[in-house]
Structures are given as structure tokens and as C-alpha cells.
Amino acid sequence: MNPIGPESFSQITFTNIKPSYIPRTDIQCNFYKRQEFQSGSKDWVGIFKVGWQTTKEYYTWISLSSSVENEVLFKAYYLPKDDEYYQFCYVDQNGEVRGVSTPFQFKEDDNEIVIVTTQEEMENITEENTRLKKKNQDQAEMIQTLQAQLHTATEKNNTLEKENMDQAEMIQTLQAQLHTATDKNNTLEKENMELQVQVKNLKEEIETMKRDNLEIKLQQIGLQDLETELEQKTMDLEKIEAKYKKLQSENEAKNQAIVNLTGLLKSCKEEVAQQKQKFEVQASMLEKEKKLKEELQHSLENEKMKAMDLESNSKNNTTILRTAEDSKIKLQQQLALQQEHLKKMENDKKINDNLEELNDRQEDGVKVASSWG
């Protein structure tokens, strides 16, 4: 069963729940649904022992497809035979609990049972009741502390999400710069090829002039004019060669810039992947912490109910002492869970320190990228 908060239980409300039912008799269970709640054909109502953790822990159940609207009837043959505390639970077709009733017992009418309780037993019961109230108060304070810690962790997760978005934008910017540099490099290579063709044509033209037209030029315009024209052609050739060398140098610089941008982009992607993995671990731990808080709150509600039952049913000392012992075991288990939670909070702190270190490295990466832009 997926973790469900107490707000989901308010979809269904059970009515006319008695504190106890007579054993070996049929029980009628009534409830009503909130207007916005949409029931399914496979919804069902079950009887669970107080303290259940999953919907698989039902004692018995009835499908709503075989019942009157907002009413089910549990036959006496299928009901519990002990005097433990139970409650009705409404479960939808997705396996999620949508409503729970107040606890009740299966026992004979108190008016038909006479129990003799000594003054010492009454004092023990009163002392146990006081101790349970103190533990309930301590648990309530612990839940408030956990809620504050959960709020802090949620804010940190929101900050990490914003940083991930900023890194994604930075990667897009670097990719755009890389694309622009690549286009410029292609343009320079094209111009370079065109200049090489021009240089080759000029050299061929000069050689042709030297070889085929030297005598004609000397005869028509004189040796001086030919030398002047040859000198001019040589100067043009030198200018073109200088421009070619300059373009070649710029091309090499652009290539080096592309290599640097590619390496920076790869490094940023790796850091984003590592941070994403750590963020997923942080989210998983946050989810577990939320579930622990819900379990503690549910346990606190159960303990409050049991304390009320201890006050109203002080004559039934046998049942009260057994219930108090069960509560003691559950509280010990919850204390162990709280100790485990403290260890997890220490791990959260270590993760946050690592994230701050990663943020510093990312800021350095952004500065480098800005200098190239």
C-alpha cells in the first residue's frame, strides 16, 4: 500500500460506531462519502486490528458490490473472537485507505460483568495512565520537531531544483556558444580554401606571364612597365599569403576554443548527473522521513485513544494492563525508529555539505564559461 496522509482518510466517515460489540452477533457498519469522492466497483470495507500497517492485515472484509448503499453487514461467524481493539477501514479499488473508524472491541456488556479491583491495582492503573500520557506528550513534541525538520529539508530540495534548472540553462548557453563557434570555424575553413585557390591561380598566372608573355611585354610596354606589373603582382601575392596565414592562425585559435568549450560542457554534464543522483537520494530519504512522521502521528492517535479507554474502563484491569503492555512494546519500536531517523538526519547533513561543495565548483564553471562567451 502506498503511503497515505491522514487527509486521505477524510473521504469516508463511519457513523454510529459503538465502543464495543457483543460477540457472536452480526454487526451493521454505516458510513457516508464526501460529495467529491468517486467510489469504484472493487471498493471494500474491512475490519483491522488497531496498529495495522498495510491493507493486507485485515481480519475480514466485505465488497461494496454485494452490499446496500453506504451500509455493509458483517456476519458473526467471520468476526474476531478476542477482546483486542479493532476499527473499520474503507479501501478503494487502488488499494488506498479512504476512511477509518474509531476503535472498538468485541466483549460482553459491561453491565453483565462484575470485576473486583483492589485499591493497589487502581493506583497502579492510575500510575500507568499517567506514564502513558507523559509518553504521548513526548511523542507529540517529537512529531512537531520532525515536522520542522521536514519543512527545512523541503526548502533545501526546492533550492536544489532551482540550481538544477540554472545548470540546465547554462548547458544550453554553452551548447549555443559551441554551435556558433562551429559555424564560424566552418566559415573560416571555406574562406581559407577560397584564398588557397586564389593564391594558386595567381602563382600560375605569374608563371604563365613569366614564361609566355615576357618577350611580348618587353616589346610592348618596355622592360620597366613589365617589372612594375610583376612587382605589383608579387605584392598582391604577399598580401594574400599574409591574409592566409592570419586566417589560419585565427582558425587554430577557434579550434582550440571549441575544444575547451567541449571539455567544459562535458564536465558540467557530469556534475549535473552527479548532483541529480544525490538529489534523488535526498528525495528518497525525505519520503522515508515523511512516512516515519505519519507512522508516529498515527501511533500517537492510537495511544491517545488507549489512554481515554484506560480512564473510562478502569474497572476492567486485565484488559487495560494487556493493552498498556502492547503500547509499551510499540513505543520501544518507535524509539528505535527515531534513533534510526537521527542517523539519517546526520547523513542528510553530509549530503548538504557535498552539495555546497558542488555548488562552488559549478560557480567556477560558470565563470569560465562566461569568460569564453
N, C-alpha and C positions, 0 to 999 in steps of 0.2 A: 504494500500500500504506500502511495506517495505521501510525504509529509504534508499535513493539512493544519492550518492555523485554526484557532477557536472560532474565527469569524465564519468559517465554512459550516460549523455546527448549527448556526442560527437559521439555516434554510428550513429546517423541520423542527417543530416544537411538540413535545409529547405532553398530553394533558391527563389530569385525573390520576396521577401516579401515586400509589399508596406507599407508605413507609415499609409495609410488609404485606405478603400474600399468604393465605392459608395453603399449606402443602396439599398435594393430591387433588387440586381443583383447577378447572380451566381458568385462564387469565385473558381478559379482553384488554387490548392495547389501542388507545386512541391517540391521534395526532392531527396536526393541521400543517399545511405547506404555505410558505410565503408566496405571494402572487406571482413574483418573477421567476420562481423555481419551476423548471420543466422536468417532470418525472419521466422515467423510461420504463419500457415493458419488462426489463430484467431487474428493477429495483427490488430490495428486500429489507425486512426488519429482523434483527437478530437479538438474542439475549447474550450479553457478555459479562464475564466476571470483572468487577472493578479492578483497574490496573492493567487492562489489556493494552497491547502494543500494536497489533495488526488485525485486520478484518478476518484473518484465518483463525483467530482464537475464540470464535463464537461457541456457545454451548448448544444452541439450537436456533433455527431461523425459519421464516415463512416468506414465500414470494408474494409480492403485491398483486401478481396476476391472478391469484386464487383467493383474493380477499375482497371485502366490501371497501368502498372508497373511504380512505382515511381511518380504517379500522381493521385490525387483524386479531385472530383468536388463537392463542397458544393452548394446545391440549395438555391436560395434566400429566399424561404418560411421558411427554418429552421434556418436562420441566426439571430443574435441578432438585436434588434431594437433600442438599446440605443447607446450612443457615448462613452461608457467605453472602457478601453484598454483590448484587448484580444490577445491570442497567440495560434499557432498550437502546439500540443504535440503528439509525436509518442509513443504509448503504445503497448508493446509486449503481447503475449498470457499469460504471467505470471503476468500481471498487473504492470509491471515496466516501468517507463518512460525512453525512449532511445534517445529522442531528443526533443528540444523545439525551437520555432522560436522567432524572435524579436517581441515586442509588436506592435499592430496596432489597428486602430479604424474603426468604420463604420460611415462615415459622408460625407456630400456633398463636392464637390471640393471647396477648399479654394478660388479659383478664382471667384466663383459664390456667395460668401458671403462677405458682406461689414460690418465690425464691427468698430464702433467709440469708441476709447479708450482715456480717458482723461489723462492729464499729471499726476494727482494724482494717478489714477489707475495704470499707468505704473510704478510709483515709488513704489507703494505697491507690484506690481508683482516682481519688481527687488529686493525689500527687502525680500520678501518671498523666492525668488530663492536663495538669499544669505544665508538665515537661513537654508534652506534645504541642501545646500551644506555643511554648517558647521555641521549639524547633520549627513550627510553622512560620513564626515571625522571622526567624533567622533565614529560612528559605525565601520568604518574600523579599527580604533585604538583598539576598544573593541574586534573585531574579532582576531586581532593579539595577544592580551593578552590572549584570550580564547585558541588560538592555542598553545601558550607557556604552559598554564596550562594543556591542553590536552596531550602535549608531556611529561610533568612531571608525570602526572597520568599514562600514558602508561608505562613509565620506572618503576614506582612503581609496576605496575601489573606484569611486566616481572620479577622483583625481587621476588614477592610473588610466582610466578610459579616455579622459581628455588628453593625457600625454600620448597615448597610442594614436589618437586622431591627429595630434600635431606632428607626430613622426610620419604618419601616412602622408600628410600634406608635404612634409619635407622631402619624402621619397619621390612624390610626384614632381616636385620642383626640380630635383636633381635629374630625374628622367627627362624632363623637358629641356634642361640645360645640355644634357648629353645628346639629345636629339638635334638641338640647334648646332652644337659643336660638330656633330657628324655631318650635318648638311653643309656647314662652312668648309669642312675638310674635303667633301666631295667637290664643292665649287672650286677650291684651290687646286685640286688634282686636275680638274678639267682645264682650268686656265693654264696650268703647268704644261699639260700635253699640247695645248694650242701654241704656247710660246716655243716649245721644243720644235714643233712643225715649222713655225716662222723662222727660228734660227737655222734649221736645216735648209729651208728654201733660200734664205739669204746667203748661206755659205755656198750653196750650189750656184746661185746667181752670180756671186763674186767669182767663183771658179770659172764659170762659163764666160764671164766678161774677160777674165784674165786670159783664157785660152783662145776664145774665138774672135773677140772684138778688139783686142789690144791694138792691132795694126790699124784697124778702121778708125778707132777713136783717136789714135795719134795723128792720123792723116786729117780727120775732120775738125776736131776741136783742139788739137795740139796736145802735146805731152802734159802740159801744165793743167789743162782742164781735166784730163783723164786722172791725173794724180789727185786733183781736188775731189773729184767724184768718188774715187776709190777711198780717199781718206774719210769722206763723209759716210760712205757705206761701212767702213771699219768702225767709225764712231757709233753708228747706229747699232752695229752688231755688239759692240761692247756694252751699250746701254741695255740692249735686250738680255745679254748674258748676266749683267748686274741685277736686272729685274728678276731674271730666272733664279739666281742664287738667293735673292731676298725672299721670293715666294717659297723657295724650297726650305729656307730657314723657318719661315712662318708656318709652313706645313708641318715641319718636325715639332715645333712648339705646340701646335694644335693637337697633334697625335699624342704628345706627352700629357696634355691636359685631359684628353679623352681617357687615357689610361688611368690618370689619377681620379677622375670622376667615377670611372667604373669601379675602381677599388673602394672608393668612399661609399658608393651606392651598395656594394656587396656587404661592406661592414655594417652599414645601417640596417640592411635587411636582416643580417644575422642577429644584431642586437634587438631588433623588434621581435624576432621569433623567440629569442630567449625571454624577453620581457613578457610576451604573450603567454609562454608556458608558465612562468612564475605567477602571472595574473590568474591563470586557470587554477593553479594550486591554491592561491589565496581565495578565489571564489568558492572552491570546493570546501575549504576549511571554514569559510563564512557560513556556508549552507549547513555544515555539521553543527556549528555553534548555534545557529538558529534552531535546529532540531532539538539540541540539548536544552535550550531555553524553554521551548514548548513542552518538552517532557517534564521539566522541573515545575513549570506552571501547572500542568495537568496533575502532577503529583501533589502540589500544594493544595489544589482544589479538593482532591481526594482526602488529604489529611484534615482539611477543614471540616469536611462532611463527617469524617470519623470522629473528630473532636466533638461535634454537635451531637452525634449519636451517643458518645460517651456520657455527655451531660444529661440527655433525655432518657437514657436507658441504663442508669447507674445500678439498678437492681439486678440486671442480667450480667453479673460479674464474669461469668465463664466466657461469654461471647466477647465482652469488652477486652479481657486480658488477651484472648487469642488474636483479636484484631490489632491490639497495641503491639503485640509481638511481630505480626506481619508488617506493621508500619515501621517498626524498628529496623527490620531486615531491609526494607525498601529504602529507608533513609540512609542506611550504611552503603547500599549500592549507589545511591545518588551522590553521596560524599566522594566515593571513588571516581564517579564520572566527573565531578567538579575538579578533583585533583588532576585528572587527565586533561580537562579543559584548560587549567592553568598552564600545563606543559605546552598545549597547543598555542596559547597566547604568547608564550616565550618564543616559540617558533615563528609566530606572526611578526614579532619584533625583529627577529633576524632577517626575515624576508623583506621587511620595510627598509632595513639598513642597506640590504643589497640593492633594492630598487632606487634608493637615493644615490648610491654609487653609480648605478647605471644611468640615472638622470644626468649626473655630472659629465659622464662620458658622452652622452647624447648632445649636451650643450657644446662640448668641444667639437663634435662632428658638425653641428650646425654652423659654428664659427668658420670652420674650414670650408664648408660648402658655400657660405656667404662670400668668403674671400675669392673663391673661383668664379662666383656669379658676378 
